[in-house]
Amino acid sequence: MVVSEHSAFDRLDPAYRRFADLPDAERIAWIRADRWIGFDQAGKAFARLDNLLTYPPRDRMPCLLIYGDVRHCARTNGASMAHHGQDQDRA
């Protein structure tokens, strides 16, 4: 597919136009790839977890309870969280 400067992709966000021009198989694979969608609350939870991991050892370590809708976690078994912090938009 040949794309000119003023193409049908002008309506797409500039950061994603390059993906629209990929060959079909590559574009479909990119669309189907897992991605981490960062939410403010998730970012805060990860920051607190990171803090707990680096906390100096003590007799009574701090703890953290995280709760929420488990339907998504049960469906994915937490696999989507493995990609936290990775740039999934790279081709």
C-alpha positions as CSV (number, residue, x, y, z in Angstrom):
1,M,0.0,0.0,0.0
2,V,1.4,3.4,-1.0
3,V,0.6,6.3,1.2
4,S,1.0,9.9,0.2
5,E,1.5,12.8,2.6
6,H,-2.2,13.6,2.4
7,S,-3.8,10.2,2.7
8,A,-6.8,8.5,4.2
9,F,-4.8,8.2,7.4
10,D,-5.0,11.9,8.1
11,R,-7.9,11.3,10.5
12,L,-5.7,9.0,12.6
13,D,-3.6,10.1,15.5
14,P,-0.1,10.8,14.1
15,A,1.4,8.3,16.6
16,Y,-0.6,5.5,15.0
17,R,-0.6,6.3,11.3
18,R,2.5,4.2,10.7
19,F,0.6,1.1,11.9
20,A,-2.2,1.7,9.4
21,D,0.4,1.3,6.6
22,L,1.7,-2.1,7.7
23,P,1.1,-5.2,5.6
24,D,-2.2,-6.9,6.6
25,A,-0.7,-9.7,8.6
26,E,1.5,-7.3,10.6
27,R,-1.3,-4.8,11.2
28,I,-3.7,-7.5,12.4
29,A,-1.0,-8.9,14.7
30,W,-0.4,-5.4,16.1
31,I,-4.2,-4.9,16.6
32,R,-4.5,-8.2,18.5
33,A,-1.5,-7.7,20.7
34,D,-2.0,-7.2,24.4
35,R,-1.5,-3.7,25.7
36,W,-1.3,-2.1,29.1
37,I,-3.8,0.7,29.4
38,G,-2.6,2.9,32.3
39,F,-5.1,4.3,34.7
40,D,-4.3,6.7,37.4
41,Q,-5.5,4.3,40.1
42,A,-3.4,1.4,38.7
43,G,-0.4,3.7,38.5
44,K,-0.8,4.6,42.2
45,A,-1.2,0.9,43.1
46,F,2.0,0.0,41.3
47,A,3.9,2.8,42.9
48,R,2.8,1.6,46.3
49,L,3.7,-2.0,45.5
50,D,7.1,-0.9,44.3
51,N,7.6,1.0,47.6
52,L,6.7,-2.2,49.5
53,L,9.3,-4.2,47.5
54,T,12.0,-1.7,48.5
55,Y,11.0,-1.2,52.1
56,P,13.7,-1.9,54.6
57,P,13.3,-5.3,56.3
58,R,11.6,-5.1,59.8
59,D,9.8,-7.4,62.2
60,R,6.5,-5.9,61.3
61,M,6.5,-5.1,57.6
62,P,3.8,-2.9,56.1
63,C,1.1,-4.5,54.0
64,L,-1.3,-3.4,51.3
65,L,-4.8,-4.8,50.4
66,I,-5.9,-4.3,46.8
67,Y,-9.4,-5.1,45.9
68,G,-11.7,-4.5,43.0
69,D,-13.7,-6.3,40.3
70,V,-12.2,-9.7,39.9
71,R,-14.0,-10.6,36.7
72,H,-11.3,-9.2,34.5
73,C,-8.5,-10.8,36.5
74,A,-10.2,-14.2,36.5
75,R,-10.6,-14.0,32.7
76,T,-6.9,-13.0,32.0
77,N,-5.4,-14.6,35.1
78,G,-3.4,-11.3,35.5
79,A,-1.5,-11.9,32.3
80,S,-2.1,-8.4,31.1
81,M,-0.3,-7.0,34.2
82,A,2.9,-8.7,33.1
83,H,3.3,-6.0,30.4
84,H,3.1,-3.1,32.8
85,G,5.7,-0.5,31.9
86,Q,6.5,-1.9,28.5
87,D,5.9,0.1,25.4
88,Q,3.5,-2.1,23.4
89,D,3.3,0.4,20.5
90,R,6.7,-0.5,19.0
91,A,6.6,-2.1,15.7
